[in-house]
Amino acid sequence: MNEITKYISNGKELSLSADIAKKYLVNGNATITDQEVFLFVHQCIDMGLNPFIREVYLIKYDGSKPAQIVTGITAIRRLAMANPTYCGHQPGIIVENREGKIEKRKGTFLIAREKLLGGWCDSRKMTPDGIFVSEHQVSLDEFMKMKDGKPQAQWGVMPATMISKVAEAQGLRQTFNLTGMYDPAELGIDEKLLDKTPVDLSAVKDITPNDPIAPTKEPEKTKTHLEFLIDLSDADFLESNITVKGKTKMIKDISVDTWRAIEQHESTAQDLRSVSYRALGLLDNEPLMNQPDLFEGTPFPSEN
């Protein structure tokens, strides 16, 4: 439940877990379920959203209904603009002007005796065939939140802004595949109920695990065959084989003179000299088997 995931949102590294979300990021007083928190956390991570600056909200005021995840229009714009195919967009409103003509107007400017009908958003996207313009329109009647025949909350104060936001959110979501990202206006949520105060990350106690970081272990060095020989007991050392210049013999079968040549002249192979030095110490007191030397001639000639 408290597995902390690090991810990048708008160039900043964030740490988020289900417990952090449950403790600091839920709007509403109804009991939230683990599944609802899990979905919220994964949407933040998958879409690169920052819940600590209120780009996205987890809302639950009614325990009999599922929690809602809503995304502010600013975050939807940011992710659309980050898409490499993004070539711009323009939202606006649809009005019936004072002459009775239907007008598609940029922005949200509305004057007296004009009737607001809906909102629109044109999104431009680069495709292999050139720039594609996606036109999206929504009806005011479909989204205006009403009670007792009157518009509620911000729909009664700024309906042009609200319906323009709905059209913009829908247009960008469909054009740039922003799955699951809904502005509060689309879901009939009163934005005044949402806490827009950024979360003070210094107050988030579980933002990083409490377990101390384990010290980094140095990688173990693999012993060479020659180093392995040095660590053997005397008896095992003498019975071991050694290969030099492609020829293999038991250490005890190599003549003392040959080991002396190795010890004296092989200055570039410290491990081999260590083996020869040990062999000399043991073989000077050992009867040697009468076999040809391992090396022909002087095995390691002087560097002079």
VONUTOR-547703 format. One line per 5 residues: number of its first residue (from 1); their letters; for each residue x, y, z of N, C-alpha, C. Coordinates in Angstrom, 1 decimal, decimal comma. Example, Ala and Ser with C-alpha at 12.3 -4.5 7.8 and 13.67 -1.06 7.14 Angstrom:
BEGIN
1) AS) 13,2/-5,7/7,8/12,3/-4,5/7,8/13,2/-3,3/7,8  12,8/-2,2/7,1/13,7/-1,1/7,1/12,9/0,0/7,9 $
This chain:
BEGIN
1) MNEIT) 0,8/-1,2/0,0/0,0/0,0/0,0/0,9/1,3/0,0  2,0/1,2/0,7/2,8/2,4/0,8/4,1/2,3/0,0  4,0/1,6/-1,1/5,1/1,5/-2,0/5,3/2,9/-2,7  6,4/3,5/-2,5/6,6/4,9/-3,1/7,2/4,8/-4,5  6,6/5,5/-5,4/7,1/5,5/-6,8/7,6/6,9/-7,1 $
6) KYISN) 8,7/7,0/-7,7/9,3/8,2/-8,2/9,0/8,4/-9,7  8,6/9,6/-10,1/8,3/9,8/-11,5/8,5/11,3/-11,8  8,5/11,7/-13,1/8,8/13,0/-13,5/7,5/13,7/-13,9  7,2/14,9/-13,4/6,1/15,7/-13,8/6,6/17,1/-14,2  6,5/17,4/-15,5/6,9/18,7/-16,0/8,3/19,1/-15,6 $
11) GKELS) 9,2/18,1/-15,7/10,6/18,3/-15,4/11,0/18,1/-13,9  10,1/17,9/-13,0/10,3/17,8/-11,6/10,1/16,3/-11,1  11,0/15,8/-10,3/10,9/14,5/-9,7/9,9/14,5/-8,5  8,9/13,7/-8,6/8,0/13,6/-7,5/8,0/12,1/-6,9  7,6/12,0/-5,6/7,4/10,7/-5,0/6,0/10,6/-4,5 $
16) LSADI) 5,3/9,5/-4,9/3,9/9,3/-4,6/3,6/7,9/-4,2  2,8/7,7/-3,2/2,3/6,4/-2,8/0,8/6,5/-2,5  0,2/5,3/-2,4/-1,3/5,3/-2,0/-1,5/6,0/-0,7  -0,6/5,7/0,3/-0,8/6,3/1,6/-0,6/7,8/1,6  0,3/8,3/0,8/0,5/9,8/0,7/-0,8/10,4/0,0 $
21) AKKYL) -1,3/9,7/-1,0/-2,5/10,3/-1,7/-3,7/10,3/-0,7  -3,8/9,2/0,1/-4,9/9,1/1,0/-4,9/10,1/2,1  -3,7/10,4/2,5/-3,5/11,4/3,7/-3,5/12,8/3,3  -3,0/13,1/2,1/-2,9/14,6/1,7/-3,7/15,0/0,5  -4,2/14,1/-0,3/-4,7/14,6/-1,6/-6,1/14,3/-1,9 $
26) VNGNA) -6,9/13,8/-0,9/-8,3/13,5/-1,1/-9,2/14,7/-0,8  -10,1/15,1/-1,7/-11,1/16,2/-1,5/-12,4/15,5/-1,1  -13,0/15,9/0,0/-14,2/15,3/0,4/-14,1/14,6/1,7  -15,2/14,2/2,3/-15,2/13,6/3,6/-15,7/12,1/3,6  -16,0/11,6/2,4/-16,5/10,2/2,3/-15,3/9,3/2,4 $
31) TITDQ) -15,5/8,1/2,8/-14,5/7,1/2,9/-14,0/6,7/1,5  -12,7/6,8/1,3/-12,1/6,4/0,0/-11,7/5,0/0,0  -11,8/4,2/-1,1/-11,4/2,9/-1,1/-9,9/2,7/-1,6  -9,3/1,6/-1,3/-7,9/1,4/-1,8/-7,9/1,4/-3,3  -8,9/0,8/-3,9/-8,9/0,7/-5,4/-9,0/2,1/-6,0 $
36) EVFLF) -9,8/3,0/-5,4/-9,9/4,4/-5,9/-8,6/5,1/-5,8  -7,9/4,9/-4,6/-6,6/5,6/-4,4/-5,6/5,0/-5,4  -5,7/3,7/-5,6/-4,7/3,1/-6,5/-4,9/3,6/-7,9  -6,1/3,8/-8,4/-6,4/4,3/-9,7/-5,9/5,7/-9,9  -6,1/6,5/-8,8/-5,6/7,9/-8,8/-4,1/8,0/-8,9 $
41) VHQCI) -3,4/7,2/-8,1/-2,0/7,3/-8,1/-1,4/6,9/-9,4  -2,0/5,8/-10,0/-1,5/5,4/-11,3/-1,8/6,4/-12,4  -2,9/7,1/-12,3/-3,2/8,1/-13,4/-2,2/9,2/-13,3  -1,8/9,6/-12,0/-0,8/10,7/-11,8/0,5/10,3/-12,5  0,9/9,0/-12,2/2,2/8,5/-12,7/2,2/8,3/-14,2 $
46) DMGLN) 1,1/7,7/-14,7/1,0/7,4/-16,1/1,0/8,7/-17,0  0,3/9,7/-16,5/0,1/10,9/-17,3/1,1/12,0/-16,9  2,0/11,8/-15,9/2,9/12,8/-15,4/2,3/14,0/-14,8  1,2/13,8/-14,0/0,5/14,9/-13,4/1,0/15,1/-12,0  1,0/16,4/-11,5/1,4/16,7/-10,2/0,3/17,1/-9,3 $
51) PFIRE) -0,1/16,1/-8,4/-1,3/16,4/-7,6/-1,0/17,4/-6,4  0,3/17,6/-6,2/0,7/18,4/-5,1/0,5/19,9/-5,4  0,4/20,3/-6,7/0,1/21,6/-7,1/-1,3/21,7/-7,7  -2,1/20,7/-7,4/-3,5/20,6/-7,8/-3,7/20,6/-9,3  -2,9/19,9/-10,0/-3,2/19,6/-11,4/-4,3/18,6/-11,6 $
56) VYLIK) -4,4/17,7/-10,5/-5,4/16,6/-10,6/-5,9/16,4/-9,2  -7,2/16,1/-9,1/-7,9/15,9/-7,9/-8,6/14,5/-7,7  -8,6/14,0/-6,5/-9,3/12,8/-6,1/-10,4/13,3/-5,2  -11,7/13,1/-5,7/-12,8/13,7/-5,0/-13,9/12,7/-4,6  -14,3/12,7/-3,4/-15,4/11,8/-2,9/-16,1/12,5/-1,8 $
61) YDGSK) -17,3/13,0/-2,1/-18,2/13,6/-1,1/-19,4/12,7/-0,7  -19,6/11,7/-1,5/-20,8/10,8/-1,3/-20,3/9,3/-1,2  -20,4/8,7/-0,1/-19,9/7,3/0,0/-20,6/6,3/-0,8  -21,8/6,6/-1,2/-22,6/5,7/-2,1/-22,2/5,8/-3,5  -21,4/6,7/-3,9/-21,0/6,9/-5,3/-19,4/6,7/-5,4 $
66) PAQIV) -19,0/6,3/-6,6/-17,5/6,1/-6,7/-16,8/7,5/-6,7  -15,6/7,5/-6,3/-14,7/8,7/-6,3/-14,6/9,2/-7,8  -14,3/10,5/-7,9/-14,1/11,1/-9,2/-12,6/11,6/-9,3  -12,0/11,4/-10,4/-10,7/12,0/-10,7/-10,9/13,1/-11,7  -10,5/14,3/-11,4/-10,6/15,4/-12,3/-9,3/16,1/-12,5 $
71) TGITA) -9,1/16,6/-13,7/-7,8/17,3/-14,1/-8,1/18,7/-14,4  -7,4/19,7/-13,9/-7,5/21,1/-14,3/-7,2/21,3/-15,7  -7,9/22,3/-16,3/-7,7/22,6/-17,7/-6,2/23,0/-18,0  -5,5/23,6/-17,0/-4,1/23,9/-17,2/-3,2/22,7/-17,5  -3,5/21,6/-16,8/-2,7/20,4/-17,0/-3,0/19,8/-18,3 $
76) IRRLA) -4,3/19,8/-18,7/-4,7/19,3/-20,0/-4,0/20,0/-21,1  -4,0/21,3/-21,0/-3,3/22,2/-22,0/-1,8/21,8/-22,0  -1,2/21,7/-20,9/0,3/21,4/-20,8/0,6/20,1/-21,5  -0,2/19,0/-21,2/0,1/17,8/-21,8/-0,1/17,7/-23,3  -1,1/18,5/-23,7/-1,4/18,6/-25,2/-0,2/19,3/-25,9 $
81) MANPT) 0,2/20,4/-25,3/1,3/21,1/-25,9/2,6/20,4/-25,9  2,8/19,4/-25,0/4,0/18,6/-24,9/4,0/17,5/-26,0  2,8/17,2/-26,6/2,8/16,2/-27,6/3,5/16,7/-28,9  4,4/15,9/-29,4/5,3/16,3/-30,5/4,5/16,7/-31,8  3,2/16,2/-31,9/2,4/16,5/-33,1/1,6/17,8/-32,9 $
86) YCGHQ) 1,6/18,4/-31,7/0,8/19,6/-31,4/1,2/20,8/-32,2  0,2/21,4/-32,9/0,5/22,6/-33,7/-0,4/23,8/-33,3  -0,9/23,7/-32,1/-1,8/24,9/-31,7/-3,2/24,5/-31,5  -4,0/25,3/-30,7/-5,4/25,1/-30,6/-6,1/26,4/-30,3  -7,3/26,5/-30,5/-8,1/27,7/-30,3/-9,5/27,4/-29,8 $
91) PGIIV) -9,8/27,8/-28,5/-11,2/27,6/-28,0/-12,0/28,8/-28,1  -13,3/28,7/-28,0/-14,2/29,8/-28,0/-15,6/29,5/-27,7  -16,5/30,4/-28,0/-18,0/30,1/-27,7/-18,8/30,3/-29,0  -19,9/29,7/-28,9/-20,9/29,8/-30,0/-22,1/30,6/-29,5  -22,4/31,7/-30,2/-23,5/32,6/-29,8/-24,5/32,9/-30,9 $
96) ENREG) -25,7/33,2/-30,5/-26,6/33,8/-31,4/-26,6/35,3/-31,1  -26,1/36,1/-32,1/-25,9/37,5/-31,9/-27,2/38,3/-32,0  -27,1/39,6/-31,8/-28,3/40,4/-31,8/-29,0/40,5/-33,1  -28,4/40,1/-34,2/-29,0/40,0/-35,5/-29,7/38,6/-35,7  -29,5/37,7/-34,7/-30,1/36,4/-34,8/-29,3/35,4/-35,6 $
101) KIEKR) -28,0/35,8/-35,9/-27,1/34,9/-36,6/-26,2/34,1/-35,6  -26,0/32,8/-36,0/-25,1/32,0/-35,2/-23,7/32,3/-35,5  -22,9/32,6/-34,5/-21,5/33,0/-34,6/-20,6/32,2/-33,8  -19,5/31,8/-34,4/-18,4/31,0/-33,7/-17,4/32,0/-33,4  -17,2/32,3/-32,1/-16,4/33,4/-31,6/-15,2/32,9/-30,8 $
106) KGTFL) -14,0/33,5/-31,1/-12,9/33,2/-30,3/-13,0/33,8/-28,9  -12,4/33,1/-27,9/-12,5/33,7/-26,6/-13,9/33,5/-26,0  -14,2/34,3/-24,9/-15,5/34,1/-24,2/-16,3/35,5/-24,1  -16,0/36,4/-25,0/-16,6/37,7/-24,9/-18,1/37,6/-25,3  -19,0/38,1/-24,5/-20,4/38,0/-24,7/-21,0/39,4/-24,3 $
111) IAREK) -21,9/39,9/-25,1/-22,5/41,2/-24,8/-24,0/41,0/-24,6  -24,7/42,1/-24,0/-26,1/42,0/-23,7/-26,9/41,7/-25,0  -28,0/40,9/-24,7/-28,9/40,5/-25,7/-28,3/39,5/-26,7  -27,2/38,9/-26,4/-26,6/37,8/-27,2/-26,9/36,5/-26,4  -27,2/35,5/-27,1/-27,6/34,2/-26,5/-26,4/33,2/-26,6 $
116) LLGGW) -26,0/32,7/-25,5/-24,9/31,7/-25,5/-25,5/30,4/-25,8  -24,9/29,7/-26,8/-25,4/28,4/-27,3/-24,5/27,3/-27,0  -23,2/27,5/-26,9/-22,2/26,4/-26,7/-20,8/26,9/-26,8  -19,9/25,9/-26,9/-18,5/26,2/-27,0/-17,8/25,4/-28,1  -16,6/25,8/-28,5/-15,9/25,1/-29,6/-14,4/25,1/-29,3 $
121) CDSRK) -13,7/24,2/-29,9/-12,3/24,2/-29,9/-11,7/23,5/-31,1  -10,9/24,2/-31,8/-10,2/23,7/-33,0/-8,7/23,3/-32,6  -8,4/22,1/-32,7/-7,0/21,6/-32,4/-6,3/21,2/-33,6  -5,0/21,7/-33,7/-4,2/21,4/-34,9/-3,1/20,4/-34,6  -3,0/19,4/-35,4/-2,1/18,3/-35,2/-1,3/18,0/-36,5 $
126) MTPDG) 0,0/17,8/-36,3/0,8/17,4/-37,5/0,6/15,9/-37,8  0,4/15,6/-39,1/0,2/14,2/-39,5/1,1/14,0/-40,7  1,4/12,8/-41,2/2,2/12,5/-42,4/1,7/13,3/-43,6  0,4/13,6/-43,6/-0,2/14,3/-44,8/-0,3/15,8/-44,6  0,3/16,3/-43,5/0,2/17,7/-43,2/-0,5/18,0/-41,9 $
131) IFVSE) -0,9/19,3/-41,7/-1,6/19,7/-40,5/-3,1/19,3/-40,6  -3,5/18,6/-39,6/-4,9/18,2/-39,5/-5,6/19,1/-38,4  -6,8/19,6/-38,8/-7,5/20,5/-37,8/-8,7/19,7/-37,3  -8,8/19,5/-36,0/-9,9/18,7/-35,4/-10,8/19,8/-34,8  -12,1/19,8/-35,3/-13,1/20,8/-34,9/-14,0/20,1/-33,9 $
136) HQVSL) -14,2/20,7/-32,7/-15,0/20,1/-31,7/-16,0/21,2/-31,1  -17,3/20,8/-31,0/-18,3/21,7/-30,6/-19,2/21,0/-29,5  -19,6/21,8/-28,5/-20,4/21,3/-27,4/-21,6/22,2/-27,2  -22,7/21,7/-26,8/-23,9/22,4/-26,5/-24,0/22,9/-25,0  -24,3/24,2/-24,8/-24,5/24,7/-23,4/-25,5/23,9/-22,6 $
141) DEFMK) -26,6/23,6/-23,2/-27,7/22,9/-22,5/-27,3/21,5/-22,0  -26,3/20,9/-22,7/-25,9/19,6/-22,3/-25,1/19,6/-21,0  -24,4/20,7/-20,7/-23,4/20,7/-19,6/-23,8/21,7/-18,5  -24,6/22,7/-18,7/-24,9/23,6/-17,7/-25,6/23,0/-16,5  -25,0/23,2/-15,3/-25,5/22,6/-14,1/-26,7/23,4/-13,6 $
146) MKDGK) -27,9/22,8/-13,5/-29,1/23,5/-13,1/-29,7/23,0/-11,8  -30,4/23,9/-11,1/-31,2/23,5/-9,9/-32,4/24,4/-9,8  -33,6/23,8/-9,8/-34,8/24,6/-9,7/-34,9/25,6/-10,9  -34,4/25,2/-12,0/-34,5/26,0/-13,2/-33,4/27,1/-13,3  -32,5/27,1/-12,4/-31,5/28,2/-12,4/-30,1/27,6/-12,5 $
151) PQAQW) -29,2/28,2/-13,2/-27,8/27,7/-13,3/-27,1/27,7/-11,9  -26,4/26,7/-11,6/-25,7/26,6/-10,3/-24,3/27,0/-10,4  -23,8/27,4/-9,2/-22,3/27,7/-9,0/-21,8/28,6/-10,1  -20,6/28,2/-10,7/-19,9/29,1/-11,6/-20,7/29,1/-13,0  -21,6/28,2/-13,2/-22,4/28,2/-14,5/-23,3/29,4/-14,5 $
156) GVMPA) -23,7/29,9/-13,3/-24,5/31,1/-13,2/-23,8/32,4/-13,3  -22,5/32,3/-13,0/-21,6/33,5/-12,9/-20,9/33,7/-14,2  -20,3/32,6/-14,8/-19,4/32,7/-16,0/-19,7/31,6/-16,9  -20,9/31,5/-17,5/-21,3/30,4/-18,3/-20,4/30,3/-19,6  -20,0/31,4/-20,1/-19,2/31,4/-21,4/-17,8/30,8/-21,1 $
161) TMISK) -17,2/31,1/-20,0/-15,9/30,5/-19,6/-16,1/29,1/-19,4  -17,1/28,6/-18,7/-17,3/27,2/-18,4/-17,5/26,4/-19,6  -18,4/26,8/-20,5/-18,6/26,0/-21,7/-17,4/26,0/-22,7  -16,7/27,1/-22,7/-15,5/27,1/-23,5/-14,4/26,1/-22,9  -14,3/26,0/-21,6/-13,4/25,1/-21,0/-13,8/23,6/-21,3 $
166) VAEAQ) -15,1/23,3/-21,3/-15,6/22,0/-21,6/-15,2/21,6/-23,0  -15,4/22,5/-24,0/-15,1/22,3/-25,4/-13,6/22,1/-25,5  -12,8/22,9/-24,8/-11,3/22,8/-24,9/-10,8/21,5/-24,4  -11,3/21,1/-23,2/-10,9/19,9/-22,6/-11,2/18,7/-23,5  -12,5/18,7/-24,0/-12,9/17,6/-24,9/-12,1/17,5/-26,2 $
171) GLRQT) -11,9/18,7/-26,8/-11,2/18,7/-28,0/-9,7/18,3/-27,9  -9,0/18,8/-26,9/-7,6/18,4/-26,7/-7,5/16,9/-26,3  -8,5/16,4/-25,5/-8,4/15,0/-25,0/-8,6/14,1/-26,2  -9,5/14,4/-27,1/-9,7/13,5/-28,2/-8,6/13,6/-29,3  -8,1/14,8/-29,5/-7,1/15,0/-30,5/-5,8/14,4/-30,1 $
176) FNLTG) -5,4/14,5/-28,8/-4,1/14,1/-28,4/-4,1/12,9/-27,4  -5,2/12,2/-27,4/-5,3/10,9/-26,7/-5,0/11,1/-25,2  -5,6/12,1/-24,6/-5,4/12,3/-23,1/-6,4/11,5/-22,4  -6,3/10,2/-22,4/-7,4/9,4/-21,8/-7,6/9,6/-20,3  -8,8/9,7/-19,9/-9,2/9,8/-18,5/-9,0/11,2/-17,9 $
181) MYDPA) -8,7/12,2/-18,7/-8,5/13,5/-18,2/-9,7/14,4/-18,4  -10,4/14,7/-17,3/-11,7/15,5/-17,4/-11,6/16,7/-16,5  -12,0/17,8/-17,1/-12,1/19,1/-16,3/-13,3/19,0/-15,4  -13,3/19,7/-14,2/-14,4/19,6/-13,3/-15,7/20,1/-14,0  -15,6/21,1/-14,9/-16,8/21,6/-15,6/-17,5/20,5/-16,4 $
186) ELGID) -16,8/19,5/-16,9/-17,4/18,5/-17,7/-18,2/17,5/-16,8  -17,8/17,4/-15,5/-18,5/16,4/-14,6/-19,4/17,1/-13,7  -19,7/18,4/-13,9/-20,6/19,1/-13,0/-20,1/19,3/-11,6  -18,8/19,4/-11,4/-18,3/19,6/-10,1/-18,0/21,1/-9,9  -18,5/21,6/-8,7/-18,3/23,0/-8,4/-16,8/23,2/-8,0 $
191) EKLLD) -16,1/23,9/-8,8/-14,7/24,1/-8,5/-14,4/24,9/-7,2  -15,4/25,6/-6,7/-15,2/26,3/-5,4/-15,0/25,3/-4,3  -15,5/24,1/-4,5/-15,3/23,1/-3,4/-13,9/22,4/-3,4  -13,2/22,7/-4,4/-11,9/22,1/-4,6/-10,8/22,9/-3,9  -10,0/22,3/-3,1/-8,9/23,0/-2,4/-7,8/23,2/-3,4 $
196) KTPVD) -7,5/24,4/-3,8/-6,5/24,8/-4,8/-5,2/25,1/-4,1  -5,1/25,0/-2,8/-3,8/25,4/-2,1/-2,8/24,3/-2,4  -1,6/24,6/-2,9/-0,6/23,6/-3,1/-0,2/22,9/-1,8  0,1/21,6/-1,9/0,5/20,9/-0,7/2,0/21,2/-0,4  2,3/21,5/0,9/3,6/21,8/1,3/4,4/20,5/1,4 $
201) LSAVK) 5,3/20,2/0,5/6,0/18,9/0,5/6,8/18,7/1,7  7,3/19,8/2,4/8,1/19,6/3,6/7,2/19,0/4,7  5,9/19,1/4,6/5,0/18,6/5,6/4,6/17,2/5,3  4,9/16,7/4,1/4,5/15,3/3,7/5,6/14,4/4,3  5,3/13,8/5,5/6,3/13,0/6,2/6,7/11,7/5,5 $
206) DITPN) 5,8/11,1/4,7/6,1/9,8/4,1/6,6/10,0/2,7  7,1/11,2/2,3/7,4/11,4/0,9/8,6/10,5/0,5  9,4/10,1/1,4/10,5/9,2/1,1/10,5/8,1/2,2  11,0/6,9/1,8/11,0/5,8/2,8/11,9/6,2/4,0  11,5/5,7/5,2/12,3/5,9/6,4/13,5/5,0/6,6 $
211) DPIAP) 13,5/3,9/5,8/14,6/3,0/6,0/15,9/3,6/5,5  17,0/3,4/6,3/18,3/4,0/5,8/18,7/3,3/4,5  19,4/4,1/3,8/20,0/3,5/2,5/21,1/2,6/2,8  21,0/1,4/2,3/22,1/0,4/2,5/23,4/0,8/1,8  24,5/0,7/2,5/25,7/1,1/1,8/26,0/0,2/0,6 $
216) TKEPE) 26,5/0,9/-0,4/26,8/0,2/-1,7/28,0/-0,7/-1,5  27,8/-2,0/-1,8/28,9/-3,0/-1,7/29,8/-2,9/-2,9  31,1/-3,0/-2,6/32,1/-3,1/-3,7/31,9/-4,4/-4,4  32,0/-4,4/-5,7/31,9/-5,7/-6,4/33,0/-6,6/-6,0  32,7/-7,9/-5,8/33,7/-8,8/-5,4/34,6/-9,1/-6,6 $
221) KTKTH) 35,9/-9,1/-6,3/36,9/-9,4/-7,4/37,0/-10,9/-7,6  36,9/-11,3/-8,8/37,0/-12,7/-9,1/38,5/-13,1/-9,1  38,9/-14,1/-8,4/40,3/-14,6/-8,3/40,7/-15,2/-9,6  41,9/-14,9/-10,0/42,5/-15,6/-11,2/43,0/-17,0/-10,7  43,3/-17,8/-11,7/43,7/-19,2/-11,4/45,0/-19,1/-10,5 $
226) LEFLI) 45,9/-18,2/-10,9/47,2/-18,1/-10,1/46,9/-17,6/-8,7  46,0/-16,7/-8,5/45,7/-16,3/-7,1/45,1/-17,4/-6,3  44,3/-18,2/-7,0/43,7/-19,4/-6,4/44,7/-20,4/-5,9  45,8/-20,5/-6,7/46,8/-21,5/-6,4/47,6/-21,0/-5,1  47,8/-19,8/-5,0/48,5/-19,2/-3,8/47,8/-19,5/-2,5 $
231) DLSDA) 46,5/-19,6/-2,6/45,7/-19,8/-1,3/45,5/-21,3/-0,9  46,0/-22,2/-1,8/45,9/-23,6/-1,5/46,9/-24,0/-0,4  46,6/-25,2/0,2/47,6/-25,8/1,2/48,8/-26,2/0,4  49,9/-26,5/1,1/51,2/-26,9/0,4/51,0/-28,1/-0,4  50,3/-29,1/0,1/50,1/-30,4/-0,6/49,3/-30,2/-1,8 $
236) DFLES) 48,1/-29,4/-1,7/47,3/-29,2/-2,8/48,0/-28,3/-3,9  48,8/-27,4/-3,4/49,5/-26,5/-4,3/50,4/-27,3/-5,2  51,2/-28,2/-4,7/52,2/-29,0/-5,4/51,5/-30,0/-6,4  50,2/-30,4/-6,1/49,5/-31,3/-6,9/48,7/-30,6/-8,0  48,7/-29,3/-8,0/47,9/-28,5/-8,9/48,6/-28,4/-10,2 $
241) NITVK) 47,8/-28,2/-11,3/48,3/-28,0/-12,6/48,5/-26,5/-12,8  49,4/-26,1/-13,7/49,6/-24,7/-14,1/49,9/-24,7/-15,6  49,4/-23,8/-16,3/49,6/-23,7/-17,8/50,3/-22,4/-18,1  51,4/-22,6/-18,8/52,2/-21,5/-19,2/52,6/-21,7/-20,7  52,4/-20,7/-21,5/52,7/-20,8/-23,0/52,0/-22,0/-23,6 $
246) GKTKM) 50,8/-22,3/-23,2/50,0/-23,3/-23,8/50,4/-24,7/-23,3  51,3/-24,9/-22,4/51,7/-26,2/-21,9/51,3/-26,4/-20,4  50,8/-27,5/-20,1/50,3/-27,7/-18,7/51,0/-28,9/-18,0  51,4/-28,6/-16,8/52,0/-29,7/-16,0/51,7/-29,4/-14,5  51,9/-30,5/-13,7/51,8/-30,3/-12,3/52,9/-29,4/-11,8 $
251) IKDIS) 52,6/-28,6/-10,8/53,7/-27,7/-10,2/54,9/-28,5/-9,8  54,7/-29,7/-9,2/55,8/-30,5/-8,6/56,6/-31,1/-9,7  56,1/-31,1/-11,0/56,8/-31,8/-12,1/57,7/-30,8/-12,9  57,7/-29,5/-12,5/58,5/-28,5/-13,2/59,8/-28,4/-12,5  60,9/-28,3/-13,2/62,2/-28,3/-12,5/62,5/-27,0/-11,8 $
256) VDTWR) 63,3/-27,1/-10,8/63,7/-26,0/-9,9/64,3/-24,9/-10,8  65,1/-25,2/-11,8/65,8/-24,2/-12,6/64,7/-23,4/-13,4  63,7/-24,1/-13,9/62,6/-23,4/-14,6/61,9/-22,5/-13,7  61,6/-22,9/-12,5/60,9/-22,0/-11,5/61,8/-20,8/-11,2  63,1/-21,0/-11,1/64,0/-19,9/-10,9/64,0/-18,9/-12,0 $
261) AIEQH) 64,0/-19,4/-13,2/63,9/-18,6/-14,4/62,7/-17,7/-14,4  61,6/-18,3/-14,0/60,3/-17,6/-13,9/60,4/-16,5/-12,9  60,9/-16,9/-11,7/61,0/-16,0/-10,5/61,9/-14,8/-10,8  63,0/-15,0/-11,6/64,0/-14,0/-11,8/63,6/-13,1/-13,0  63,0/-13,6/-14,0/62,8/-12,9/-15,2/61,4/-12,4/-15,5 $
266) ESTAQ) 60,4/-13,0/-15,0/59,0/-12,6/-15,3/58,6/-11,4/-14,4  59,1/-10,2/-14,8/58,8/-9,1/-14,0/57,4/-8,4/-14,3  56,8/-8,9/-15,4/55,5/-8,3/-15,8/54,3/-9,0/-15,3  54,5/-10,2/-14,6/53,3/-11,0/-14,1/53,6/-11,3/-12,7  53,1/-10,4/-11,8/53,4/-10,6/-10,4/52,8/-11,9/-9,8 $
271) DLRSV) 51,6/-12,2/-10,3/51,0/-13,4/-9,8/51,8/-14,7/-10,1  52,3/-14,7/-11,4/53,1/-15,9/-11,8/54,4/-15,9/-11,0  55,0/-14,8/-10,7/56,2/-14,8/-9,9/55,9/-15,2/-8,5  54,7/-14,9/-8,0/54,4/-15,3/-6,6/54,3/-16,8/-6,6  53,7/-17,4/-7,6/53,5/-18,9/-7,7/54,9/-19,5/-7,8 $
276) SYRAL) 55,8/-19,0/-8,6/57,1/-19,5/-8,8/58,0/-19,4/-7,5  57,8/-18,3/-6,8/58,5/-18,1/-5,5/58,1/-19,1/-4,5  56,8/-19,4/-4,4/56,3/-20,4/-3,5/56,8/-21,8/-3,9  56,7/-22,1/-5,2/57,2/-23,4/-5,7/58,6/-23,7/-5,4  59,5/-22,6/-5,6/60,9/-22,8/-5,2/61,1/-23,2/-3,8 $
281) GLLDN) 60,4/-22,5/-2,9/60,5/-22,8/-1,5/60,2/-24,2/-1,1  59,2/-24,7/-1,8/58,8/-26,1/-1,5/59,6/-27,1/-2,3  59,9/-26,9/-3,6/60,6/-27,9/-4,4/62,1/-28,0/-4,1  62,7/-27,0/-3,5/64,1/-27,2/-3,2/64,3/-28,3/-2,2  63,3/-28,7/-1,5/63,4/-29,7/-0,5/62,6/-30,9/-0,9 $
286) EPLMN) 62,2/-31,0/-2,2/61,4/-32,1/-2,6/62,1/-32,8/-3,7  62,0/-34,2/-3,7/62,6/-35,0/-4,9/61,7/-34,7/-6,1  62,4/-34,3/-7,2/61,6/-34,0/-8,4/61,5/-35,2/-9,4  60,4/-35,3/-10,0/60,2/-36,3/-11,0/61,1/-36,0/-12,2  61,8/-37,0/-12,8/62,7/-36,8/-13,9/61,9/-36,7/-15,2 $
291) QPDLF) 61,4/-35,5/-15,5/60,6/-35,3/-16,7/61,2/-34,0/-17,4  61,0/-33,9/-18,7/61,5/-32,7/-19,4/60,9/-31,4/-18,9  61,7/-30,4/-19,0/61,2/-29,1/-18,5/60,0/-28,7/-19,3  59,2/-27,9/-18,6/58,0/-27,4/-19,3/58,3/-26,5/-20,4  59,4/-25,7/-20,2/59,7/-24,7/-21,2/61,0/-25,1/-22,0 $
296) EGTPF) 61,0/-24,8/-23,2/62,1/-25,1/-24,1/63,1/-23,9/-24,0  64,4/-24,2/-23,8/65,4/-23,1/-23,7/65,2/-22,3/-22,5  65,5/-21,0/-22,6/65,3/-20,1/-21,5/63,9/-19,5/-21,6  63,0/-19,9/-20,7/61,6/-19,6/-20,9/61,3/-18,1/-20,8  62,0/-17,4/-19,9/61,7/-16,0/-19,7/63,1/-15,2/-19,8 $
301) PSEN) 63,5/-15,0/-21,0/64,8/-14,3/-21,2/64,9/-13,0/-20,5  66,1/-12,6/-20,2/66,3/-11,3/-19,6/65,9/-10,2/-20,5  65,4/-9,1/-19,9/64,9/-8,0/-20,7/66,1/-7,1/-21,2  67,3/-7,5/-20,7/68,5/-6,7/-21,1/68,7/-6,8/-22,6 $
